[in-house]
Amino acid sequence: MNDVSEKPKRRSVRRQRSIYQVHYAIKRLEDEMTAKPLVQPTDSLEIQAFARQVAGHNKCEDTKYLGLLQCNNGTILKPIIKEAQKREVDFYERLSTTTDEYLLELRSFVPKYFGCRKFTYNGFEQDYIILEDLTLRMLEPCIMDVKIGRRTWDRLATPEKIKNEESKYAACKQEYAFCIPGFQVYRVAGGKLCKYNKDYGKKLHGQAVKDALRTYLNGPGLCRALLLQQLGALWRLQRWARAQPAAALAAASLLLVYDAARLRACCRGADVQQAACRARRPSRRQSVPCADSFSGQLSARGPVYKKLQSVRLTPLSLAQESFSPPPPISSPWSEALASFTHNHSFEHNYEDKLCKIKMDYKAVLDQLSYDSPKPSPWATVKVIDFAHAFFNEEEERAVDENFREGIDNFVAIFESFLRETDDQVI
């Protein structure tokens, strides 16, 4: 007899489908489509150039690479090249330890900061700021960099620096108080990756700015769920920017990100849902039958009415002489239908209202019931680039009107896009 007891067989963990997947009939991603897992603590760190960078420096000087690097532990490495970027380190450090209520709220709008460290790339060692990779679990990340404010220089800028900044994206900044240095988008139809660099952004002005935002959002037709996810973050940031006196965020940027793969699934689910609503919608020209013709039976399409035989018309005088009103019909069915036709109309489709509610809360459901133990939104907005940001001392505390105006104008465009999607929920 063997004294060594057999190890109990390990049961496979049954992975539950989320409420979001069940309710909207969205297929689960196959294993080969899922993002790679994070590196284990015992594994060695590997770094490479960040292929998804859409703005900023990304060139080499000999072996010194000036662009962003990507680490296999789920972080982004931003090189500390200029003196201004050393101030950015100080900004992140103070933000991580602050007790100021406004700065604590600002911290929620900023990618997670993991300190600084030296890394060697292309044989050149330099210091890097270590930040959260917001695109980590995205299969088809769509990314846009939006620099906020007409004034994109700080209080220490030289006259030459000011003149140089004033000439960049001048038309766009003058009209909207923001500019678009670059973005990339995976097209929902086909999955093609399209990149738009700073040369494209410098030409934007007028209606072309809105068209560029529509392109980034996979237009011309827009998805209400995507707009709501990003507007949720933008509205919170807008409320903060209108009240906070703690910081001046010159040349700070919005980083917009979303996953086109999730958008594709969301659009497919919305199309199915809307088609089902239309199929159940009665014709607008359908007349409301009288309560007395109700047969007392219900079908999947609603009440079933009696077929009435045609009656031969007679002259009015003879009809009046021979007419005697029938006794009133009293039954629970007729009373219920009479009450219903008095208060409602078959021309109204109340399921459409439910469709709108479900669509508006898709983004919330997705975050609350995602399979991951730590749910993350598939679309969000963060604030980045603090090389020219300064904290206000007590005597300087005031709302940063330059930043506030750019946020207000940007949010207004997204709100106009949201109004366009009302036809999705008629």
N, C-alpha and C positions, 0 to 999 in steps of 0.2 A: 504493500500500500504506500502510495506516495504521500510523504508528509507535507510536501509543498502544495499549498492550496492553489487552485487555478485562479488566475486573475479574472475578475468579472468582465464580460464583454462590454466594450464601450458602445453605448448607444449613440447612433448618429443624431445630431441635433436637428430637429425639424424646424426649418426656417419658415416662419409665418409670413403670409402675405400681408402687406400693410392695408389699412383702411383705404388709403388713396388708390392702391392698385385694384382692390376689389370694387370700390365704388365707381371708378372711372374706367375699368376694364383695360388698364394699361399693362402690357406684357412685361414680365420681369426680364432684366438684362441677362443675357447668357453669360456663362463664366468667361468665355474668351473676350467678351466686350467690356468686362469690368476693369476698373483702374487697378494698377499694381499696388500691393500692400506696402505699408511703410516699412522702412528698414528696421530690423531688430537692434536693440542696444549693443549687441555683441558684434554686429556686422561693421565692416569698415565703411567710412564715409567716402562717397564718390561725388565729384562735382563736374559740371559741364556748363557750357554756355546756355543761357536760357533762351530757347528757341521762340518763346511766346512774347518776347519783349516788343512793345508796339511804339514806344517813345523813349527819349533820352539817348545818352551816349551808348554806342554798341560797337565801337571800332577798336582796333589794336594799335598801339605804339610800340614797335618792336615786339617784345614778348608781353608787354603790359596790356591786359585786356580791360577796356573801360566800361564794358557792359555788365548786365546782371548775370549772375551764375545761379545754377539750380543744383541743390544738394539732394541726395537720395533719401534724406530723412524728412522730407516734406517742407523744406525751407528755401527761401530765396536769399541770395547774398548780394548786397548792394555795395559796390566798392567805395571806399572813402578816398576821394581823389583831391578835392579842393578843401580850402579852409572852411568854406560854407558847410560842407558835409560833416565836418567835425562839430559844428554847431547843431547839425541835425541829430548827431549822437546825443548831445546834451539835451536836446528837446525830448527825445525818446526816453532818456533816463529820468528826467524830471516828470514826464507824463506817467511813468510807471510807478512813481512813488508819491504822487500828488495827493492832497486831501481836498483840493478846491473842487466844489461841486460841479462847476462848468468843465473843468479839465477832466474830471472823472467821467463825465458824459462824453467828452471828446474821445477819450480812450476807447469807448465802445465803437466809435466810427473808424478806428485805425487798425490796420493789420497787427497781429500779435508780434511783440518785440522780444527777441531772445538774446539781446546783448550784442557784443562785437567779438570778433576773433580773426586771427591771421589765417589765410589760406594761400596755398601755392597753386597757381594755374599758369600753364605755358611756361613754367620755369621761373615765374616772377611771383614773389610773395608780397602781399599787401593786406591791409585791414579791410574787413567787410562788416557791414551792418546785417544782422541775421533777422529776417522777417518771415512771417507766415506766408506760405504759398496758397493764395486764394483759389487757384485753379487745380489744386492737387487731385481731387477726385472727379474732375470733369473729363469726359471723353472727347468733346468737341468744344473747347473753351472759346467763347467770343469775348474779346477784351477791348475796351475803349479807354483812352486817357483824355481827360478833359481838364485843361488848366483854367482855374477860376480867377476872375477879376480882370479889370482893365489895367490895373497896375500890377506888373509881374516882376517887380524889383523890391528889395527891402530898404530899410532906412539907412543902411551903410553903403548903398550903391554909389559908384562914381558917376560923374556926368556922362562918360563914355558908355558905361553899362546901361544907364537910363535911356540914352539915345538908341542903343542897340535893341533894347527890349521894346521900346515904343514902335520900332519898325517891324517887329515880328507879329504876324497875324493881325495887322492893324485894323482891317475892315471888320473882321469878325469880332474882335474885342470891343471896338467902338460901338457896334450895334447890339451885341448880346452880353457883353461883360464876361465872356469866356471864349475859349478857342479849343480846337480839337487837333492836337499834335499827331495823333495816329490811332488806328484801330484795326482789328482783324475780326472776321466773321466767317463761320461755317454756314453755308447755305443749307436751309432745311431741305430743300428740294435738290437732292444729289450729293450733299455733303462736301461740296467744293470749298476750299479755304481761299478767302479773298483778303488781301492785306492792303491797307491804305496808309501811306507814310506821311511825314511832315510836309513833303512837297505837295501832296494832295490837300492837306489841311490848310496850308497857307493860301490856297485859292478859294477857300470857302467864304461866302458872305451871302446875306439875304436868305432867300428860300433854299439855297444850296446847303445851308447849315442844317435845316430841318430835314432835307432829303438825305444828308449823310447820317443823321440820327436814325432815320427810318430804315436806311440800308443796314445799319448796325443791328437794328431790332428785327431783321429778316423780313422787311417790308417788300412790296408796298402794303399788303395786308398785315395787320398787327395782331398779336395775341394778347388778349386781356389779362390772362394769368401772369404773363411775363411782365407787363406794364405794372400790375399791382405789386408784384414782388419788389421791383426796383423802386417804384414810387413809395412803398412802405418805408424803405431806408431813406429815401430823399426827403420825405415829409418830416421824419424825425430830425434829420440834419438841418433842414430849413428852420424848424422851430428853435433848434439850438443856436443857429447862426443869427437869428433875429434878436436873441436875448443876451448872448454871452459877451462879457467884457474882458475876458481873461487873456486872449491871445490875438495876435495879428498874423493871419496866415497868408502872407504874400507868396505868390507863385505856387501855392498848394494845388493839388490836382484831385479830381475824382477819378477813381478807378472802377469802372463798371465791368462786371463779369456775369456771364450766364453760360449754361451748357446747352448747345444746340441739339444734342442728342435727347436731352430731357424736354426741350421745347418741341421737338418733333413728336415725341410721345404725347405731350400735352395737347398739341394741335389735333392729333389723331383722335384722342379721347373726346375733345370738345366737338369735333365734327360728328362723331357717333352720337353724342348726347343731343346735339341740336337736331340731327336728322330724326331721332326718335321723338323729340318734341314736336317737330313739324308733322310727322306721321300721325300723331295723336290729335293734332289740331283740327277741329271741325271747320268746314268751309265758312267763310265770312258771309256768304250769301244764304246760308241755311236759316230758314225761318224757325221760330220757336213754336212747337206744337202746343195745342191747348191741353190743359190738365185732364179733361174728360176723355181724351183719346189714348191715355196711357194704359198699357195692357197689364201692368203690374209685374213685368219681367225686366231684368237688367241684363245687358250684354257687355262685352269688353269695350264696346264703343259708346255705351251709355244706355238710356232708357229705350225700351221697345214700345212702339205705338201701334194702335189698331189701324188696320186698313179700312178707311171709310168708303162706302159705296156712294156713287154719285146719285143725286136726287134731281128728278125732272122739275124744272122751274115752272111755276104756275102764275097766272096773273095775280097781282098784289091783292085785289079785292077778294078773290076766292081764297087765297092763302090766309088772309086775316080771319075769314069766317071759319075756316076749318082748322086753324092752328090752335093747339092747346099745349102749353109748355109741359115738358116731361118733368117728372119728379126729380128733385136734386139727388145726385149720386153722392153718397157719403161713404168713403173708405179711407183707410190710412194712407194708401198710395196716392190717391187724388189730392188729399189735403197736403201731403208732403211735397208733391210736385207743384201744387199751386203756390205754396210758400216759397219754393225754390225759384220758380219763374217770376215771382214778384220781386225777389231780392237780387236775382242774378240774371245773367244772360248767357245763352250758349255761345254767343259770339266772343265772349271773353275766354282767353286761355290762361287759366291760373297756373298751369304747369310751367309756362314761360317765366313766371316770377320765381319759381323754384330753380329753374335753369340759371337765372341770373345770380341768385344767392349762391348756388353751388359753384358757379364759375368764379365769383368774386372771392370765395373762400378756398379755392383750389390751392393757392400758394400756402395758406395757413395749414391746411390739412397735410400738404406735402411735408412741411417742416415738422409737424407734430407726430406723424405716423410713418416716417421714413424708416427703412430697415436698420440703418446704422444705429448703434447705441448712442452716438452723439450726432443727432441730425444736423445737417447743414443745408442752407437754402441753395437751390440750383441757379439763383440769380440774386445778386446783391450789389451794393455800392459801398466803397470805402474811401477814406481820405488818405492821400499819400503825399510824399515830397515836402519835407519840412526844413530844407536847407536854408530857406529865407524866412522862416517863421520865428516870431519873437513872443515871449510872454510879456504881458503888460504889468508894470508895477502899479501900486495902489493909486498913485497920482495920474497914471496914464490909462486907467481902465475905462474902456469905451467899446461900443459895438464896432466890429470891423465891417464898415459899410462896403468896402471893396469886395470882400468875400460874400457878404450877404446879398448884394445885388446880383452877382453872378449866379448864386444858388437859386434865387427867386426866378430869374429868367430861364434857367435850365429846367426848373420844376414846372414852370408855366408851359413849356413846350411838351413835356411828358403828359401834363394834364390835358392838353388839347388832343394828344394822341389817344388818351383814355376815352375821351368823349366820342372819338371816331369809332370806338369798338362797341358803342351802345347797340348798334344794329345786330351784334352777335347774340344779344339776349332779348330780342323783341318778344 
